[in-house]
Amino acid sequence: MNEITKSLGEMNLQERADLMAAVADVLQATAEEAEEDGDTLAVTNSLFLACNLRGCSSDLGPNGLKAAELLLEQGITFIHLLNGRKKSRGPVH
């Protein structure tokens, strides 16, 4: 747990691509869970963000950093909100 946290601008291209792919993968998994729950809006939004992250990952140079940063922030926030909503619902009987 002694890892040093880097900003997106401090990461190299491979680290940026790996981070974006990881968030896109979690969004894909979130979409699958939302589909099981019947939440079509969450499915659509999760897949939309995942596809945009994957598409943006081809331009991770200095000019594309702001877009990548915004998409990552939106993706992570969306995942957090869906997880929080699921926890607040409690177990389904």
C-alpha atoms as a printed R data frame, in Angstrom:
   type eleno elety resid chain resno       x       y       z
1  ATOM     1    CA   MET     A     1   0.000   0.000   0.000
2  ATOM     2    CA   ASN     A     2   2.992   2.286  -0.373
3  ATOM     3    CA   GLU     A     3   2.111   3.116  -3.967
4  ATOM     4    CA   ILE     A     4   2.594   6.673  -5.090
5  ATOM     5    CA   THR     A     5  -0.514   8.133  -6.657
6  ATOM     6    CA   LYS     A     6   0.009   9.839  -9.992
7  ATOM     7    CA   SER     A     7  -2.181  12.293 -11.796
8  ATOM     8    CA   LEU     A     8  -3.215  11.463 -15.334
9  ATOM     9    CA   GLY     A     9  -0.698  13.992 -16.644
10 ATOM    10    CA   GLU     A    10   2.110  12.297 -14.715
11 ATOM    11    CA   MET     A    11   1.318   8.853 -16.138
12 ATOM    12    CA   ASN     A    12   2.939   7.536 -19.277
13 ATOM    13    CA   LEU     A    13   0.771   6.549 -22.252
14 ATOM    14    CA   GLN     A    14   0.585   2.882 -21.225
15 ATOM    15    CA   GLU     A    15  -0.471   3.733 -17.665
16 ATOM    16    CA   ARG     A    16  -3.179   6.056 -18.984
17 ATOM    17    CA   ALA     A    17  -4.443   3.407 -21.390
18 ATOM    18    CA   ASP     A    18  -4.445   0.764 -18.636
19 ATOM    19    CA   LEU     A    19  -6.414   3.020 -16.282
20 ATOM    20    CA   MET     A    20  -8.985   3.849 -18.926
21 ATOM    21    CA   ALA     A    21  -9.345   0.184 -19.877
22 ATOM    22    CA   ALA     A    22  -9.813  -0.789 -16.219
23 ATOM    23    CA   VAL     A    23 -12.552   1.789 -15.687
24 ATOM    24    CA   ALA     A    24 -14.212   0.769 -18.973
25 ATOM    25    CA   ASP     A    25 -14.143  -2.880 -17.851
26 ATOM    26    CA   VAL     A    26 -15.821  -1.999 -14.546
27 ATOM    27    CA   LEU     A    27 -18.441   0.029 -16.427
28 ATOM    28    CA   GLN     A    28 -19.072  -2.995 -18.660
29 ATOM    29    CA   ALA     A    29 -19.535  -5.183 -15.572
30 ATOM    30    CA   THR     A    30 -21.795  -2.526 -14.055
31 ATOM    31    CA   ALA     A    31 -23.916  -2.596 -17.217
32 ATOM    32    CA   GLU     A    32 -24.275  -6.362 -16.918
33 ATOM    33    CA   GLU     A    33 -25.375  -6.070 -13.283
34 ATOM    34    CA   ALA     A    34 -27.827  -3.307 -14.165
35 ATOM    35    CA   GLU     A    35 -29.253  -5.483 -16.927
36 ATOM    36    CA   GLU     A    36 -29.859  -8.266 -14.411
37 ATOM    37    CA   ASP     A    37 -31.656  -5.710 -12.219
38 ATOM    38    CA   GLY     A    38 -33.758  -4.510 -15.164
39 ATOM    39    CA   ASP     A    39 -32.286  -0.993 -15.050
40 ATOM    40    CA   THR     A    40 -32.103  -0.187 -18.759
41 ATOM    41    CA   LEU     A    41 -31.062   3.433 -18.216
42 ATOM    42    CA   ALA     A    42 -28.056   2.375 -16.133
43 ATOM    43    CA   VAL     A    43 -27.162  -0.203 -18.795
44 ATOM    44    CA   THR     A    44 -27.235   2.439 -21.511
45 ATOM    45    CA   ASN     A    45 -25.245   4.972 -19.513
46 ATOM    46    CA   SER     A    46 -22.634   2.435 -18.409
47 ATOM    47    CA   LEU     A    47 -22.090   1.167 -21.934
48 ATOM    48    CA   PHE     A    48 -21.987   4.704 -23.324
49 ATOM    49    CA   LEU     A    49 -19.280   5.737 -20.863
50 ATOM    50    CA   ALA     A    50 -17.314   2.520 -21.416
51 ATOM    51    CA   CYS     A    51 -17.353   2.966 -25.200
52 ATOM    52    CA   ASN     A    52 -16.334   6.607 -24.921
53 ATOM    53    CA   LEU     A    53 -13.446   5.730 -22.621
54 ATOM    54    CA   ARG     A    54 -12.251   3.064 -25.022
55 ATOM    55    CA   GLY     A    55 -12.556   5.449 -27.957
56 ATOM    56    CA   CYS     A    56 -10.760   8.241 -26.137
57 ATOM    57    CA   SER     A    57  -7.899   5.947 -25.191
58 ATOM    58    CA   SER     A    58  -6.519   6.247 -28.727
59 ATOM    59    CA   ASP     A    59  -5.651   9.925 -28.102
60 ATOM    60    CA   LEU     A    60  -3.935  10.039 -24.746
61 ATOM    61    CA   GLY     A    61  -1.332  12.598 -25.638
62 ATOM    62    CA   PRO     A    62  -1.287  16.063 -24.067
63 ATOM    63    CA   ASN     A    63  -4.142  17.332 -26.272
64 ATOM    64    CA   GLY     A    64  -6.514  14.534 -25.266
65 ATOM    65    CA   LEU     A    65  -5.799  14.600 -21.537
66 ATOM    66    CA   LYS     A    66  -8.651  16.885 -20.540
67 ATOM    67    CA   ALA     A    67 -11.236  14.752 -22.359
68 ATOM    68    CA   ALA     A    68  -9.771  11.583 -20.858
69 ATOM    69    CA   GLU     A    69  -9.763  13.131 -17.407
70 ATOM    70    CA   LEU     A    70 -13.418  14.170 -17.688
71 ATOM    71    CA   LEU     A    71 -14.506  10.763 -18.977
72 ATOM    72    CA   LEU     A    72 -12.620   8.976 -16.213
73 ATOM    73    CA   GLU     A    73 -14.170  11.245 -13.606
74 ATOM    74    CA   GLN     A    74 -17.661  10.662 -15.005
75 ATOM    75    CA   GLY     A    75 -17.143   6.913 -15.253
76 ATOM    76    CA   ILE     A    76 -15.801   6.540 -11.723
77 ATOM    77    CA   THR     A    77 -18.528   8.783 -10.313
78 ATOM    78    CA   PHE     A    78 -21.221   6.803 -12.147
79 ATOM    79    CA   ILE     A    79 -19.876   3.507 -10.812
80 ATOM    80    CA   HIS     A    80 -19.780   4.951  -7.296
81 ATOM    81    CA   LEU     A    81 -23.349   6.256  -7.550
82 ATOM    82    CA   LEU     A    82 -24.718   2.952  -8.844
83 ATOM    83    CA   ASN     A    83 -22.918   1.008  -6.125
84 ATOM    84    CA   GLY     A    84 -24.245   3.410  -3.479
85 ATOM    85    CA   ARG     A    85 -27.769   3.119  -4.825
86 ATOM    86    CA   LYS     A    86 -27.571  -0.666  -4.819
87 ATOM    87    CA   LYS     A    87 -26.331  -0.745  -1.200
88 ATOM    88    CA   SER     A    88 -29.068   1.616  -0.007
89 ATOM    89    CA   ARG     A    89 -31.763  -0.634  -1.470
90 ATOM    90    CA   GLY     A    90 -30.712  -3.522   0.739
91 ATOM    91    CA   PRO     A    91 -31.288  -7.182  -0.027
92 ATOM    92    CA   VAL     A    92 -34.084  -8.114  -2.375
93 ATOM    93    CA   HIS     A    93 -36.570 -10.614  -0.913
